[in-house]
Amino acid sequence: MRVSRALRGLLARRQLAGKADSLRLVLAPLALLQLAELVPVLEELSRGGGIRTPYLTVTPPLSEPWIIALSGLWAAAALASLLGWRPRISVPLLALLHLGALLYDRQLYSNHFFLLTLLLLLLAAAELTSGGGRPKAGASPSGEGRTVAGWPLLLMRTQLTSVYLFAGLSKINPDFLAGRV
């Protein structure tokens, strides 16, 4: 009974949206950099220059116009997220584009792409619980009173902590500590 009550309390906890806004300012430019890395690979796959390894056999190959359209939508969503314009729409759209690209072909997987997708999905969950981007009654006009669900931000902190923890632990070996290449 106590565990379920504690879990409900954790899920119901709210945090000021300023933390989510700060994360959005970091993740949106990273999404633009990821797009710059992704487009050449997609173009190469569309020209038949590589072997496609889709996760689903029904996944059609992307043509040049589709790559241009999806890239434009990706860039628009990233810029809108960066500028804070309609984050309840732009952040989930950016997260879904990341997820779709990640699942499109096995060759597109990389650790940093997966981590960025995961963080964007959690940020999208936080933004979708923000109450429409309107501050609470009595809050300042700058939106300082706007809140989001706390659980996605907690999961983001947990994920980043585990990444840095294991990166640090992997460096505790004689070769790294001695400075050998």
N, C-alpha and C positions, 0 to 999 in steps of 0.2 A: 504494500500500500504506500509506504514512504517513497519507494523508488518511483512509482508511477506519478506521485504528487510532485516529486523533485523534477521528473522529466517534463511534466506539464508546465511547471514553473519555468524551466529552462526554455521551453518552446514559446512561452508567452512573454518572455522578457523582451523589452524594447530598448533600443539604443538611439542616441541622437544620430541623425543622418549624416552629420559631418564626417564621420569615419568612413561611411560608404562613399561619400563624395570624394574624399581624399584617395580612396582606392580606385575610384573611377578615373581620377586624374593620372594615376600611374598605369592602369591597365589599358586605357584607350590608346596611348601612343605605342605601347607594346603590340597591340593588335594591328596597328598600321605597319609596324616593322615585320610582323608575322605575315602580313599580306604581301609585302615586298619579297619575302622569301618563298611564298607559296605560288605566286603567279607564274614564275618561270617553270616550275615543276608541272603545274597544270597545263601550261602551253606545250611543254614537251610531251606530256601524255596525250594531249589532243591531236598532236601531229603524228602520233604513232611511233615516236622516237624511243619509247621504252615499253616494257612489258607492264600492262595494267594488272594490278593485283587487288581488285575490289573486294570488300568484305562481303557484299551481296552480289550474286551473279547477275541480278536484274539491273544493276547500276549502269545507266547508259554513259558512254563517253561524252565529255563536255566539248562543245564546239567553241570556236573563238568568240562568237557573239555572246554566248552564255558566260564565258570566262570574263569578258569585259563587263557584262551586266552585273554579275555577282561581285566582281571586284569593286565596281562603282557603289553597289549597295553596301558592301563591307566598309569601304572608305567613308561613306556617308554616315553609317551607323557609328563608326569609331569617332569621327569628328563631332557628331551630335552628342555622343557620350562625353567626349572631352570637354565640350562647351557647356554641358549640363542641360542641353535642350531635350526635353521630353525623355528623361532617363528611364521612365517606366516602359517606354517603347524601345528606345535605342539600345539600352544595355541588354535586354533579353534578345533582341534581334541580332546583335553582335555575338552573343553567346550561342545562339542557334546556328548562325553562319559558321562559327568556329567548330561546333559539334558536327555539322554536316560535312565540312571540309575534312575534319579528322577522320570521319567514318567513310569518306568517299573512296579512299584507296589506302592500302597498307603502307605504301611508300611515303605517304605524307606524315606518318607518325614520327614524332620526336619527343623527347622528354619535356623540353620547354614548351612545345606546342600543346601537349597534353595538360601540363600544369596550368598554362594560361587559359585553356578551355575550361578546366575545372574551376579556376578562380572566377572566371567570367560567369559561369553557371551559378555559382554561389552568390556573386554580386547581383545577378539578375533576380535570384530568389529574394535577396534583401530589398532590391528596388521595387519588386512587385508587391511587397508588403508595406510600402512607404505611405500609403494613404493618398495617392494621387499627386504627390509633390506639393500639397498645400500644407502650410504650417498649422499647428494646433491653435485653437482659439486662445487669444491672448499672447501669442508668440510674436516675436519681432518680425518686421516685414522682410528681413533678410533670410528667413526660413530657418532660423536657429532652432526652433522648437519642433521641426519635422523629425519624426522617428521612423525607424525601420526595425524589422525583427532582428533580434540579437543572435539567433542561432546560426544564420549564414556567416556572420562576421566571426563568430567563435570557431566555426569549422574552417574558415579561411586562415585564422591565426594558428589553429592546430596543424593544418596542412603545411603552412610555411615553416612552422617550428620544426616539424618532423623532417622536412627537406634539409633545413640547415643543421639540424642535429645529426642526421646521418651523413651529411657532407663533412661535418667536423669529425665524426667518428671514423670515417673512411681515411682520414689523413693521419690518424694515430698509427703510424707504422714507421719502422726504422728508415726506409728510403726517403719518405717525405720529410721526416723530422731532420734528417741529415742534409737535405737539400739536393739529393741526387735526382737526376732526370730519368 
